[in-house]
Amino acid sequence: RQEEITMTAIRTANAVWQGDLMSGSGVVSASTSGAFSELPVTWASRTESADGRTSPEELVAAAHAACFCMALSNGLGKKGTPPQRLEVSATVAFEPKPEGGFRVASSRLTVRGSVAGIDAAGFSQAAEAAKDGCPISGALKGNVELSVEATLAS
């Protein structure tokens, strides 16, 4: 349970890169869990076509979607309306800056939920609260535009 956590949780991922930015390539691995290893990443997979490779922004999107699911599930549960199912997509935009370089500009969450005992307005309110309250949103807030679109399954 969330209230029982008393220690700081530490998670580690590693990356290895070889070569220059444009023609080089790398891999990223989840060191703590071992859940994935040596996922390939290149500059082209970040700025053009993924072609079976990941990017830092896709990993941020995965983290944001997972964190938001947990926060929304917790918020709904505390209101006595725990979800049966939440389907969340996070779309992270990586774009050039006018002054040069690049930035993560936005993370757009969309959620479709099966939740008994709540109406669409209540679900939207819970989704907004989860967007504002999830720790990954907190890490992005103030630097990345955050939004959520919530749809209650019928």
Secondary structure, 3 states (H helix, E strand, C coil): CHHHCCCCCCCCEEEEEECCCCCCEEEEEECCCCCCCCEEECHHHHHCCCCCCECHHHHHHHHHHHHHHHHHHHHHHHCCCCCCEEEEEEEEEEEECCCCCEEEEEEEEEEEEECCCCCHHHHHHHHHHHHHHCHHHHHHCCCCEEEEEEEECC
